[in-house]
C-alpha cells in the first residue's frame, strides 16, 4: 500500500503523541516545535521527500528521452541526452577570438547513409558559433579548434571532414 507524504507526516505526529506519556508536559509546551521535536522522524521524512523528488526527476528525464532505464545496465544516456549535454557544455564555453586573427574553416562531405551524423555535426557547430558559408562549409573566428576535433572524433566522421586555418575571409 502506497502512503503519501502527507499521510506519513500525520502518522508520524500521531506516533509522537503516543510517545508522550506525561500529560503535564503537553500543557507546559511553549511551541508546536517542542511537541514534534523528534529529530529522527524529521530526518526520515526529509529523506523520503528527497527520494520522491529524485524519482520524479529521473522519470522526467526518461519521458523527455534523455535517459533510458535498462534492467541489467541501469541508467543509460540516449543520443538525445548526449546532444543536450554537449549543448550545455558548449553553452558555457569561454569563447575568445583567435590571437593570430585566423578563422577555422571546416569542410565536409558526409555520405547520405550517415544523415544522423551530418545533422549532429551541424548542430554542434552551431553551438560552437560556427557560421555556414555553404551547406557543407562552416567558418568560425573563435579559438574552438580542440572542441571541433572532439566533436568530429566523437561522431566518428573524421575521414569525411577537413579543417583549415585561414587568414582572410569575406562573408
Secondary structure, 3 states (H helix, E strand, C coil): CCCCHHHHHHHHHHHHHHHCCCHHHHHHCCCHHHHCCCHHHHHHHHHHHHHHHHHHHHHHHHHHCCEEEECCCEEEECHHHHHHHHHHHHHCCCCCECCCCCEEEEEECCCHHHHHHHHHHHHHHHHCCCEEEECCEEEECECCHHHHHHHHHHHCCHHHEEEEEECCCCC
